Amino acid sequence: MQQSIIKEMSRIVAQPCNLDGEPGINFNETVAKKVQLLRAEYSLSKSEYSDLEQIYLDGWCRVWGVTPNNKSRWDKISYGDVVLFSNGTEGVFSAAKITYKIHNQELANDLWEPHPTYGSFEFLYFLNDFKYYDLPISGSDSYNHYYPTERSKGFFQRFNVWNNEYKSQVLIDKI
């Protein structure tokens, strides 16, 4: 199926998402529910659209984006990385694998209102293998063992990419 497109997981991507208010609405509309791929057709190049059609054979996809202030971290993500959606310090509530990423302000602005301070969520990534979890982070000694430094710096409180492959795999094995 999509195994030729999704490589082995090498990183964890921490994606904070407050489920209250607009972020929660955006999450529900483009990750929890799928977006019809046709909606993106005119915002994408023919090549990008064709790539996505090959990944999302049913014509429906999940997509999320980050603002330009997160570009340097977005540049580090790649296909097969695991995204952990977190409500800050409380825990991970869902996870998915990255299948594709593009920079596209037009599509982002069609999907979501730009952030009033940081702008458009134009650095997009597409997802598969979406699942809900109830994975607490705060006060968990087992997770302090896996990422003590990153956790103390608020690893799950901002968009972040964890490059330590061994520890990433150990954490993913817990979900």
Secondary structure, 3 states (H helix, E strand, C coil): CHHHCCCCCCCEEEEECCCCHHHHHHHHHHHHCCEEHHHHHHHCCHHHHHHHHHHCCCCEEEEEEECHHHHHHHCCCCCCCEEEEECCCCEEEEEEEEEEEEECHHHHHHHCCCECCCECCCEEEEEEEEEEEEEECCCCHHHHHHCHHHHHCCHHHCCEEECCHHHHHHHHHCC
